[in-house]
């Protein structure tokens, strides 16, 4: 199994694709912490807190909490 992971570094195309994937995941996770300007975060958090177990709560769960924080990445980009 360790030999399989060592082979990743030997194939340049595979190495480049894996690094690009990790980079894009890092960009997405950082973007989830950038709030959308003009949105009251406390009111939005209270709104989603009162609606746990509903469709809004399900969307918030699928977005990894980005919808509750109304981050830039919650505006239509979902993994």
N, C-alpha and C positions, 0 to 999 in steps of 0.2 A: 504494500500500500504506500509506503514511503517512497518507493521507486516511482510510483505513478505521479506523485507530487513533484519529484525531482525532474521528471520529463517535461513538466510545464515550462520550466525555464529554458529548456533546450529548443523548443519550437517558438521562433520569434513571433509568428502570427498569433498563436494561441496566447502567448504572454502579453502581447499588445491588446488583444481583445479582453482578457481578464482584467488588466490594469484599467482599461477604459470603463469596464463595467463597475469596478470598485470606485472609480472617480465619479461616475454619474450617480451612484448611490450616495456618495458623500455630499455631492452638490444638492441632491434632493433632501437629505436629512438636514443640511444646513439651511436650506430654503424653508423648511418647515418651522423654523424658529424666527423667521422674519415676519413681523405682523403687518397686516394691511393697514395703510394709513387711513384715519378717519373712522375707525371702528372702535367702539367702546368695549374693551376686552372683558371688563368685569360683568357688564350686562350680558354679553354673549356667553360667557362661562356660566352665569346663572341660568340663562335660557336652556343651554344643553344639560345642565345639572338637573333641572326640573323635568327634562324629557328623556331621561335614561330609560332604555327598554322600548323606545319608539323607533320610528324610521329615522329620525334625526340622530338618535343614539347609535343606530346601526351604521349610518354614513360616517359618523365621527369615529367609530371603531375601525372601519375600513381605511380611513385616511390616517390612522395612527395618532389621532388627537389633533391633527392639523386643522380640522374644521372648527374645533372648540376654540383654538387660538386664532382662527381666521387668518392663517398665514398666507403668504404669497402662493405657496404650492397647493393650497386647498382650493384654488380657483379653477379647477378642472383637470389637474394632473393627478392621476391616481395610478399606483403601481399595478 
